[in-house]
Amino acid sequence: MIVVKLAGGLGNQMFQYAIGRHLSLKYNTKLALDLSLLKARPKDTNYTIRNYELDIFDVKCSFFDLKLPRNLKLKQTDILNQLFFKLLNYNVISEKEYYKFDENIFNCSKKAYLIGYWQSAKYFDSIRNTLIADFKFMIQPNELNNKHINEIESSNSISIHIRRGDYISNKIANNTHGVCNIQYYQDAIAHIKSKVSDPYFFFFSDDIDWVKEQFKSLNNTTFINNNANKGFEDLRLMTLCKHHIIANSSFSWWGAWLSLNNSKIVIAPKNWTAFGLNKQQEESVYCKDWIII
Protein backbone atom coordinates (compact mmCIF):
# COMPACT_ATOMS: atom_id res chain seq x y z
CA MET A 1 0.00 0.00 0.00
CA ILE A 2 1.13 3.56 -0.73
CA VAL A 3 0.41 5.94 2.16
CA VAL A 4 0.72 9.71 1.76
CA LYS A 5 0.73 12.15 4.65
CA LEU A 6 -1.61 15.04 3.92
CA ALA A 7 -0.63 18.57 4.93
CA GLY A 8 -1.63 22.07 3.91
CA GLY A 9 -4.71 23.32 2.13
CA LEU A 10 -6.67 22.00 -0.84
CA GLY A 11 -3.98 22.65 -3.46
CA ASN A 12 -1.28 20.93 -1.39
CA GLN A 13 -3.53 17.97 -0.68
CA MET A 14 -4.18 17.60 -4.42
CA PHE A 15 -0.43 17.40 -5.10
CA GLN A 16 0.01 14.79 -2.37
CA TYR A 17 -2.92 12.74 -3.62
CA ALA A 18 -1.67 12.96 -7.23
CA ILE A 19 1.76 11.48 -6.54
CA GLY A 20 0.25 8.77 -4.34
CA ARG A 21 -2.31 7.92 -7.03
CA HIS A 22 0.43 7.58 -9.63
CA LEU A 23 2.53 5.29 -7.44
CA SER A 24 -0.48 3.17 -6.47
CA LEU A 25 -1.24 2.61 -10.16
CA LYS A 26 2.42 1.93 -10.96
CA TYR A 27 2.64 -0.78 -8.29
CA ASN A 28 -0.95 -1.98 -8.62
CA THR A 29 -1.61 -1.42 -4.94
CA LYS A 30 -3.98 0.59 -2.77
CA LEU A 31 -3.61 4.26 -1.85
CA ALA A 32 -4.27 5.51 1.67
CA LEU A 33 -4.15 9.07 2.95
CA ASP A 34 -2.75 9.75 6.43
CA LEU A 35 -4.96 12.41 8.06
CA SER A 36 -3.22 12.55 11.43
CA LEU A 37 -1.52 15.92 10.87
CA LEU A 38 -4.76 17.51 9.64
CA LYS A 39 -6.60 16.27 12.71
CA ALA A 40 -3.89 17.48 15.08
CA ARG A 41 -4.18 20.93 16.61
CA PRO A 42 -0.61 21.67 17.71
CA LYS A 43 0.19 24.73 19.77
CA ASP A 44 3.08 25.73 17.51
CA THR A 45 3.22 29.45 16.80
CA ASN A 46 2.08 30.48 13.30
CA TYR A 47 0.58 27.08 12.52
CA THR A 48 -2.25 27.44 10.00
CA ILE A 49 -4.97 24.93 10.88
CA ARG A 50 -6.14 22.88 7.88
CA ASN A 51 -8.84 20.27 7.38
CA TYR A 52 -9.27 17.41 4.95
CA GLU A 53 -10.66 18.94 1.74
CA LEU A 54 -10.49 16.25 -0.95
CA ASP A 55 -13.96 14.96 -0.15
CA ILE A 56 -15.39 17.36 -2.73
CA PHE A 57 -13.78 15.17 -5.43
CA ASP A 58 -14.29 11.62 -6.65
CA VAL A 59 -10.93 10.50 -5.26
CA LYS A 60 -9.96 6.81 -5.11
CA CYS A 61 -8.37 6.08 -1.75
CA SER A 62 -8.81 4.88 1.81
CA PHE A 63 -7.69 6.63 5.00
CA PHE A 64 -5.10 6.08 7.69
CA ASP A 65 -5.28 7.89 11.00
CA LEU A 66 -2.91 7.17 13.87
CA LYS A 67 -5.17 9.14 16.24
CA LEU A 68 -2.27 10.97 17.83
CA PRO A 69 -2.83 13.40 20.72
CA ARG A 70 -4.08 16.72 19.35
CA ASN A 71 -1.64 18.92 21.27
CA LEU A 72 1.61 17.41 19.98
CA LYS A 73 4.14 19.65 18.29
CA LEU A 74 4.50 19.21 14.54
CA LYS A 75 7.92 17.57 14.82
CA GLN A 76 6.61 15.13 17.41
CA THR A 77 3.75 14.18 15.09
CA ASP A 78 6.16 13.57 12.21
CA ILE A 79 8.50 11.47 14.35
CA LEU A 80 5.69 9.24 15.63
CA ASN A 81 4.29 8.78 12.12
CA GLN A 82 7.65 7.76 10.71
CA LEU A 83 8.39 5.41 13.61
CA PHE A 84 5.02 3.69 13.19
CA PHE A 85 5.47 3.02 9.48
CA LYS A 86 9.09 1.94 9.88
CA LEU A 87 7.95 -0.65 12.41
CA LEU A 88 5.56 -1.94 9.74
CA ASN A 89 8.51 -2.20 7.32
CA TYR A 90 7.35 0.65 5.11
CA ASN A 91 9.82 2.54 2.95
CA VAL A 92 9.57 5.99 4.58
CA ILE A 93 10.40 8.71 2.05
CA SER A 94 10.69 12.39 2.92
CA GLU A 95 10.87 14.98 0.16
CA LYS A 96 14.49 16.06 -0.07
CA GLU A 97 14.00 19.55 -1.46
CA TYR A 98 10.77 21.49 -1.88
CA TYR A 99 9.77 22.46 -5.42
CA LYS A 100 12.34 20.11 -6.95
CA PHE A 101 11.36 17.01 -8.93
CA ASP A 102 13.07 13.84 -7.73
CA GLU A 103 12.77 10.98 -10.20
CA ASN A 104 14.07 8.54 -7.58
CA ILE A 105 10.60 8.50 -6.03
CA PHE A 106 9.56 6.12 -8.82
CA ASN A 107 12.01 3.54 -7.46
CA CYS A 108 10.25 3.22 -4.11
CA SER A 109 8.68 -0.06 -3.07
CA LYS A 110 4.96 -0.84 -3.24
CA LYS A 111 4.91 -0.39 0.53
CA ALA A 112 5.87 3.25 1.00
CA TYR A 113 5.01 6.18 3.26
CA LEU A 114 5.48 9.61 1.64
CA ILE A 115 6.11 12.86 3.49
CA GLY A 116 6.29 16.09 1.50
CA TYR A 117 4.47 18.43 -0.86
CA TRP A 118 5.62 17.00 -4.24
CA GLN A 119 4.73 20.17 -6.18
CA SER A 120 5.61 19.23 -9.72
CA ALA A 121 3.46 17.96 -12.58
CA LYS A 122 6.34 15.65 -13.50
CA TYR A 123 5.19 13.35 -10.70
CA PHE A 124 1.83 12.70 -12.35
CA ASP A 125 1.59 14.13 -15.89
CA SER A 126 1.47 10.60 -17.27
CA ILE A 127 -1.87 9.97 -15.49
CA ARG A 128 -3.43 13.31 -16.37
CA ASN A 129 -6.71 11.80 -17.62
CA THR A 130 -7.03 9.72 -14.46
CA LEU A 131 -6.55 12.76 -12.25
CA ILE A 132 -9.00 14.85 -14.25
CA ALA A 133 -11.57 12.13 -13.56
CA ASP A 134 -10.58 11.84 -9.88
CA PHE A 135 -10.80 15.60 -9.41
CA LYS A 136 -14.35 15.72 -10.70
CA PHE A 137 -16.41 17.97 -8.44
CA MET A 138 -19.10 15.94 -6.66
CA ILE A 139 -21.11 18.93 -5.40
CA GLN A 140 -23.28 20.78 -7.89
CA PRO A 141 -22.79 24.57 -8.17
CA ASN A 142 -25.43 26.86 -6.70
CA GLU A 143 -27.49 29.32 -8.75
CA LEU A 144 -25.00 32.20 -8.56
CA ASN A 145 -22.04 30.00 -9.47
CA ASN A 146 -24.03 28.61 -12.40
CA LYS A 147 -24.45 32.21 -13.53
CA HIS A 148 -20.68 32.71 -13.27
CA ILE A 149 -20.11 29.49 -15.22
CA ASN A 150 -22.28 30.75 -18.06
CA GLU A 151 -20.38 34.05 -18.08
CA ILE A 152 -17.04 32.24 -18.08
CA GLU A 153 -17.97 29.87 -20.88
CA SER A 154 -19.45 32.61 -23.08
CA SER A 155 -16.46 35.00 -22.91
CA ASN A 156 -12.72 35.07 -23.41
CA SER A 157 -12.43 34.44 -19.70
CA ILE A 158 -9.22 35.04 -17.76
CA SER A 159 -8.92 33.79 -14.19
CA ILE A 160 -6.77 35.97 -11.94
CA HIS A 161 -5.91 34.58 -8.52
CA ILE A 162 -4.55 36.89 -5.84
CA ARG A 163 -3.43 35.08 -2.71
CA ARG A 164 -3.16 37.14 0.47
CA GLY A 165 -4.66 35.71 3.68
CA ASP A 166 -1.99 33.86 5.65
CA TYR A 167 0.64 35.00 3.12
CA ILE A 168 0.13 38.41 4.80
CA SER A 169 -0.91 37.58 8.36
CA ASN A 170 1.30 34.54 9.04
CA LYS A 171 4.95 35.54 9.58
CA ILE A 172 6.34 32.14 8.59
CA ALA A 173 4.15 31.93 5.47
CA ASN A 174 5.10 35.47 4.48
CA ASN A 175 8.82 34.82 4.93
CA THR A 176 8.56 31.57 2.97
CA HIS A 177 6.20 32.43 0.13
CA GLY A 178 6.07 36.19 -0.10
CA VAL A 179 3.24 37.91 -1.98
CA CYS A 180 2.94 38.68 -5.70
CA ASN A 181 3.06 42.45 -6.13
CA ILE A 182 0.70 44.61 -8.15
CA GLN A 183 3.32 45.07 -10.88
CA TYR A 184 3.25 41.34 -11.60
CA TYR A 185 -0.50 41.40 -12.16
CA GLN A 186 -0.34 44.57 -14.26
CA ASP A 187 2.34 43.05 -16.49
CA ALA A 188 0.39 39.79 -16.77
CA ILE A 189 -2.83 41.62 -17.68
CA ALA A 190 -0.96 43.65 -20.31
CA HIS A 191 0.40 40.45 -21.84
CA ILE A 192 -3.05 38.88 -21.95
CA LYS A 193 -4.48 41.97 -23.60
CA SER A 194 -1.81 41.73 -26.30
CA LYS A 195 -2.70 38.10 -27.06
CA VAL A 196 -6.44 37.73 -26.39
CA SER A 197 -9.21 39.72 -28.04
CA ASP A 198 -11.91 41.13 -25.74
CA PRO A 199 -10.57 39.49 -22.55
CA TYR A 200 -12.89 39.33 -19.56
CA PHE A 201 -11.22 39.09 -16.17
CA PHE A 202 -12.56 37.00 -13.29
CA PHE A 203 -10.81 37.79 -10.00
CA PHE A 204 -10.48 35.23 -7.21
CA SER A 205 -8.97 36.06 -3.83
CA ASP A 206 -9.16 35.48 -0.09
CA ASP A 207 -9.15 39.29 0.25
CA ILE A 208 -11.55 40.31 -2.50
CA ASP A 209 -12.33 43.77 -1.07
CA TRP A 210 -8.66 44.70 -1.29
CA VAL A 211 -8.54 43.36 -4.85
CA LYS A 212 -11.59 45.41 -5.88
CA GLU A 213 -9.90 48.58 -4.69
CA GLN A 214 -6.65 47.80 -6.51
CA PHE A 215 -8.28 46.95 -9.85
CA LYS A 216 -11.34 49.22 -9.82
CA SER A 217 -10.19 50.97 -13.00
CA LEU A 218 -9.89 47.77 -15.03
CA ASN A 219 -12.74 47.17 -17.46
CA ASN A 220 -14.53 43.88 -18.11
CA THR A 221 -14.17 42.41 -14.64
CA THR A 222 -16.08 40.21 -12.25
CA PHE A 223 -14.92 39.87 -8.65
CA ILE A 224 -15.99 36.49 -7.28
CA ASN A 225 -16.99 37.05 -3.67
CA ASN A 226 -19.76 34.56 -2.97
CA ASN A 227 -17.72 31.48 -2.07
CA ALA A 228 -16.45 32.23 1.42
CA ASN A 229 -15.44 28.98 3.20
CA LYS A 230 -16.05 27.08 -0.05
CA GLY A 231 -12.76 27.50 -1.84
CA PHE A 232 -13.46 24.55 -4.09
CA GLU A 233 -16.20 26.60 -5.79
CA ASP A 234 -13.58 29.17 -6.81
CA LEU A 235 -11.34 26.35 -8.01
CA ARG A 236 -14.14 24.95 -10.17
CA LEU A 237 -14.70 28.35 -11.76
CA MET A 238 -10.96 28.79 -12.38
CA THR A 239 -10.70 25.48 -14.21
CA LEU A 240 -13.43 26.61 -16.62
CA CYS A 241 -11.69 29.85 -17.57
CA LYS A 242 -9.92 29.90 -20.92
CA HIS A 243 -6.70 31.56 -19.72
CA HIS A 244 -5.03 32.02 -16.35
CA ILE A 245 -2.95 34.45 -14.32
CA ILE A 246 -1.98 32.50 -11.24
CA ALA A 247 -0.47 33.44 -7.90
CA ASN A 248 2.47 31.70 -6.23
CA SER A 249 -0.08 29.26 -4.88
CA SER A 250 -0.81 25.58 -5.38
CA PHE A 251 -4.51 26.50 -5.44
CA SER A 252 -4.43 28.50 -8.67
CA TRP A 253 -1.69 26.20 -10.04
CA TRP A 254 -4.35 23.47 -10.09
CA GLY A 255 -6.92 25.85 -11.54
CA ALA A 256 -4.66 26.26 -14.56
CA TRP A 257 -3.48 22.63 -14.80
CA LEU A 258 -7.02 21.22 -14.74
CA SER A 259 -8.21 23.56 -17.48
CA LEU A 260 -9.15 21.60 -20.61
CA ASN A 261 -8.49 24.48 -23.00
CA ASN A 262 -5.68 23.17 -25.23
CA SER A 263 -4.71 26.70 -26.33
CA LYS A 264 -4.73 28.24 -22.86
CA ILE A 265 -2.29 30.94 -21.86
CA VAL A 266 -0.98 30.50 -18.31
CA ILE A 267 1.06 33.24 -16.68
CA ALA A 268 2.89 32.46 -13.44
CA PRO A 269 5.07 34.62 -11.15
CA LYS A 270 8.82 34.26 -11.31
CA ASN A 271 8.97 34.90 -7.57
CA TRP A 272 7.29 31.65 -6.56
CA THR A 273 8.88 31.87 -3.12
CA ALA A 274 10.30 34.72 -1.06
CA PHE A 275 13.79 33.24 -1.47
CA GLY A 276 13.55 32.43 -5.19
CA LEU A 277 13.90 29.19 -7.13
CA ASN A 278 16.95 27.70 -8.79
CA LYS A 279 16.80 26.44 -12.39
CA GLN A 280 15.92 22.86 -11.43
CA GLN A 281 13.13 24.04 -9.15
CA GLU A 282 11.72 26.30 -11.88
CA GLU A 283 11.71 23.34 -14.30
CA SER A 284 9.75 21.38 -11.69
CA VAL A 285 7.15 23.93 -10.58
CA TYR A 286 6.23 25.51 -13.92
CA CYS A 287 4.61 23.49 -16.67
CA LYS A 288 5.73 23.52 -20.28
CA ASP A 289 4.58 26.60 -22.24
CA TRP A 290 3.67 28.57 -19.12
CA ILE A 291 4.81 32.20 -19.30
CA ILE A 292 6.92 33.31 -16.36
CA ILE A 293 6.85 36.99 -15.38
C-alpha positions as CSV (number, residue, x, y, z in Angstrom):
1,M,0.0,0.0,0.0
2,I,1.1,3.6,-0.7
3,V,0.4,5.9,2.2
4,V,0.7,9.7,1.8
5,K,0.7,12.1,4.7
6,L,-1.6,15.0,3.9
7,A,-0.6,18.6,4.9
8,G,-1.6,22.1,3.9
9,G,-4.7,23.3,2.1
10,L,-6.7,22.0,-0.8
11,G,-4.0,22.6,-3.5
12,N,-1.3,20.9,-1.4
13,Q,-3.5,18.0,-0.7
14,M,-4.2,17.6,-4.4
15,F,-0.4,17.4,-5.1
16,Q,0.0,14.8,-2.4
17,Y,-2.9,12.7,-3.6
18,A,-1.7,13.0,-7.2
19,I,1.8,11.5,-6.5
20,G,0.2,8.8,-4.3
21,R,-2.3,7.9,-7.0
22,H,0.4,7.6,-9.6
23,L,2.5,5.3,-7.4
24,S,-0.5,3.2,-6.5
25,L,-1.2,2.6,-10.2
26,K,2.4,1.9,-11.0
27,Y,2.6,-0.8,-8.3
28,N,-1.0,-2.0,-8.6
29,T,-1.6,-1.4,-4.9
30,K,-4.0,0.6,-2.8
31,L,-3.6,4.3,-1.9
32,A,-4.3,5.5,1.7
33,L,-4.1,9.1,3.0
34,D,-2.8,9.7,6.4
35,L,-5.0,12.4,8.1
36,S,-3.2,12.6,11.4
37,L,-1.5,15.9,10.9
38,L,-4.8,17.5,9.6
39,K,-6.6,16.3,12.7
40,A,-3.9,17.5,15.1
41,R,-4.2,20.9,16.6
42,P,-0.6,21.7,17.7
43,K,0.2,24.7,19.8
44,D,3.1,25.7,17.5
45,T,3.2,29.5,16.8
46,N,2.1,30.5,13.3
47,Y,0.6,27.1,12.5
48,T,-2.2,27.4,10.0
49,I,-5.0,24.9,10.9
50,R,-6.1,22.9,7.9
51,N,-8.8,20.3,7.4
52,Y,-9.3,17.4,4.9
53,E,-10.7,18.9,1.7
54,L,-10.5,16.3,-1.0
55,D,-14.0,15.0,-0.1
56,I,-15.4,17.4,-2.7
57,F,-13.8,15.2,-5.4
58,D,-14.3,11.6,-6.7
59,V,-10.9,10.5,-5.3
60,K,-10.0,6.8,-5.1
61,C,-8.4,6.1,-1.7
62,S,-8.8,4.9,1.8
63,F,-7.7,6.6,5.0
64,F,-5.1,6.1,7.7
65,D,-5.3,7.9,11.0
66,L,-2.9,7.2,13.9
67,K,-5.2,9.1,16.2
68,L,-2.3,11.0,17.8
69,P,-2.8,13.4,20.7
70,R,-4.1,16.7,19.3
71,N,-1.6,18.9,21.3
72,L,1.6,17.4,20.0
73,K,4.1,19.6,18.3
74,L,4.5,19.2,14.5
75,K,7.9,17.6,14.8
76,Q,6.6,15.1,17.4
77,T,3.7,14.2,15.1
78,D,6.2,13.6,12.2
79,I,8.5,11.5,14.3
80,L,5.7,9.2,15.6
81,N,4.3,8.8,12.1
82,Q,7.6,7.8,10.7
83,L,8.4,5.4,13.6
84,F,5.0,3.7,13.2
85,F,5.5,3.0,9.5
86,K,9.1,1.9,9.9
87,L,8.0,-0.6,12.4
88,L,5.6,-1.9,9.7
89,N,8.5,-2.2,7.3
90,Y,7.3,0.7,5.1
91,N,9.8,2.5,2.9
92,V,9.6,6.0,4.6
93,I,10.4,8.7,2.1
94,S,10.7,12.4,2.9
95,E,10.9,15.0,0.2
96,K,14.5,16.1,-0.1
97,E,14.0,19.6,-1.5
98,Y,10.8,21.5,-1.9
99,Y,9.8,22.5,-5.4
100,K,12.3,20.1,-7.0
101,F,11.4,17.0,-8.9
102,D,13.1,13.8,-7.7
103,E,12.8,11.0,-10.2
104,N,14.1,8.5,-7.6
105,I,10.6,8.5,-6.0
106,F,9.6,6.1,-8.8
107,N,12.0,3.5,-7.5
108,C,10.2,3.2,-4.1
109,S,8.7,-0.1,-3.1
110,K,5.0,-0.8,-3.2
111,K,4.9,-0.4,0.5
112,A,5.9,3.3,1.0
113,Y,5.0,6.2,3.3
114,L,5.5,9.6,1.6
115,I,6.1,12.9,3.5
116,G,6.3,16.1,1.5
117,Y,4.5,18.4,-0.9
118,W,5.6,17.0,-4.2
119,Q,4.7,20.2,-6.2
120,S,5.6,19.2,-9.7
121,A,3.5,18.0,-12.6
122,K,6.3,15.7,-13.5
123,Y,5.2,13.4,-10.7
124,F,1.8,12.7,-12.3
125,D,1.6,14.1,-15.9
126,S,1.5,10.6,-17.3
127,I,-1.9,10.0,-15.5
128,R,-3.4,13.3,-16.4
129,N,-6.7,11.8,-17.6
130,T,-7.0,9.7,-14.5
131,L,-6.5,12.8,-12.3
132,I,-9.0,14.9,-14.2
133,A,-11.6,12.1,-13.6
134,D,-10.6,11.8,-9.9
135,F,-10.8,15.6,-9.4
136,K,-14.3,15.7,-10.7
137,F,-16.4,18.0,-8.4
138,M,-19.1,15.9,-6.7
139,I,-21.1,18.9,-5.4
140,Q,-23.3,20.8,-7.9
141,P,-22.8,24.6,-8.2
142,N,-25.4,26.9,-6.7
143,E,-27.5,29.3,-8.7
144,L,-25.0,32.2,-8.6
145,N,-22.0,30.0,-9.5
146,N,-24.0,28.6,-12.4
147,K,-24.4,32.2,-13.5
148,H,-20.7,32.7,-13.3
149,I,-20.1,29.5,-15.2
150,N,-22.3,30.8,-18.1
151,E,-20.4,34.1,-18.1
152,I,-17.0,32.2,-18.1
153,E,-18.0,29.9,-20.9
154,S,-19.4,32.6,-23.1
155,S,-16.5,35.0,-22.9
156,N,-12.7,35.1,-23.4
157,S,-12.4,34.4,-19.7
158,I,-9.2,35.0,-17.8
159,S,-8.9,33.8,-14.2
160,I,-6.8,36.0,-11.9
161,H,-5.9,34.6,-8.5
162,I,-4.5,36.9,-5.8
163,R,-3.4,35.1,-2.7
164,R,-3.2,37.1,0.5
165,G,-4.7,35.7,3.7
166,D,-2.0,33.9,5.6
167,Y,0.6,35.0,3.1
168,I,0.1,38.4,4.8
169,S,-0.9,37.6,8.4
170,N,1.3,34.5,9.0
171,K,4.9,35.5,9.6
172,I,6.3,32.1,8.6
173,A,4.1,31.9,5.5
174,N,5.1,35.5,4.5
175,N,8.8,34.8,4.9
176,T,8.6,31.6,3.0
177,H,6.2,32.4,0.1
178,G,6.1,36.2,-0.1
179,V,3.2,37.9,-2.0
180,C,2.9,38.7,-5.7
181,N,3.1,42.4,-6.1
182,I,0.7,44.6,-8.2
183,Q,3.3,45.1,-10.9
184,Y,3.3,41.3,-11.6
185,Y,-0.5,41.4,-12.2
186,Q,-0.3,44.6,-14.3
187,D,2.3,43.1,-16.5
188,A,0.4,39.8,-16.8
189,I,-2.8,41.6,-17.7
190,A,-1.0,43.6,-20.3
191,H,0.4,40.5,-21.8
192,I,-3.1,38.9,-21.9
193,K,-4.5,42.0,-23.6
194,S,-1.8,41.7,-26.3
195,K,-2.7,38.1,-27.1
196,V,-6.4,37.7,-26.4
197,S,-9.2,39.7,-28.0
198,D,-11.9,41.1,-25.7
199,P,-10.6,39.5,-22.6
200,Y,-12.9,39.3,-19.6
201,F,-11.2,39.1,-16.2
202,F,-12.6,37.0,-13.3
203,F,-10.8,37.8,-10.0
204,F,-10.5,35.2,-7.2
205,S,-9.0,36.1,-3.8
206,D,-9.2,35.5,-0.1
207,D,-9.1,39.3,0.2
208,I,-11.6,40.3,-2.5
209,D,-12.3,43.8,-1.1
210,W,-8.7,44.7,-1.3
211,V,-8.5,43.4,-4.8
212,K,-11.6,45.4,-5.9
213,E,-9.9,48.6,-4.7
214,Q,-6.6,47.8,-6.5
215,F,-8.3,46.9,-9.9
216,K,-11.3,49.2,-9.8
217,S,-10.2,51.0,-13.0
218,L,-9.9,47.8,-15.0
219,N,-12.7,47.2,-17.5
220,N,-14.5,43.9,-18.1
221,T,-14.2,42.4,-14.6
222,T,-16.1,40.2,-12.2
223,F,-14.9,39.9,-8.7
224,I,-16.0,36.5,-7.3
225,N,-17.0,37.0,-3.7
226,N,-19.8,34.6,-3.0
227,N,-17.7,31.5,-2.1
228,A,-16.4,32.2,1.4
229,N,-15.4,29.0,3.2
230,K,-16.0,27.1,0.0
231,G,-12.8,27.5,-1.8
232,F,-13.5,24.5,-4.1
233,E,-16.2,26.6,-5.8
234,D,-13.6,29.2,-6.8
235,L,-11.3,26.3,-8.0
236,R,-14.1,24.9,-10.2
237,L,-14.7,28.4,-11.8
238,M,-11.0,28.8,-12.4
239,T,-10.7,25.5,-14.2
240,L,-13.4,26.6,-16.6
241,C,-11.7,29.9,-17.6
242,K,-9.9,29.9,-20.9
243,H,-6.7,31.6,-19.7
244,H,-5.0,32.0,-16.3
245,I,-2.9,34.4,-14.3
246,I,-2.0,32.5,-11.2
247,A,-0.5,33.4,-7.9
248,N,2.5,31.7,-6.2
249,S,-0.1,29.3,-4.9
250,S,-0.8,25.6,-5.4
251,F,-4.5,26.5,-5.4
252,S,-4.4,28.5,-8.7
253,W,-1.7,26.2,-10.0
254,W,-4.3,23.5,-10.1
255,G,-6.9,25.9,-11.5
256,A,-4.7,26.3,-14.6
257,W,-3.5,22.6,-14.8
258,L,-7.0,21.2,-14.7
259,S,-8.2,23.6,-17.5
260,L,-9.1,21.6,-20.6
261,N,-8.5,24.5,-23.0
262,N,-5.7,23.2,-25.2
263,S,-4.7,26.7,-26.3
264,K,-4.7,28.2,-22.9
265,I,-2.3,30.9,-21.9
266,V,-1.0,30.5,-18.3
267,I,1.1,33.2,-16.7
268,A,2.9,32.5,-13.4
269,P,5.1,34.6,-11.2
270,K,8.8,34.3,-11.3
271,N,9.0,34.9,-7.6
272,W,7.3,31.6,-6.6
273,T,8.9,31.9,-3.1
274,A,10.3,34.7,-1.1
275,F,13.8,33.2,-1.5
276,G,13.6,32.4,-5.2
277,L,13.9,29.2,-7.1
278,N,16.9,27.7,-8.8
279,K,16.8,26.4,-12.4
280,Q,15.9,22.9,-11.4
281,Q,13.1,24.0,-9.2
282,E,11.7,26.3,-11.9
283,E,11.7,23.3,-14.3
284,S,9.8,21.4,-11.7
285,V,7.1,23.9,-10.6
286,Y,6.2,25.5,-13.9
287,C,4.6,23.5,-16.7
288,K,5.7,23.5,-20.3
289,D,4.6,26.6,-22.2
290,W,3.7,28.6,-19.1
291,I,4.8,32.2,-19.3
292,I,6.9,33.3,-16.4
293,I,6.9,37.0,-15.4
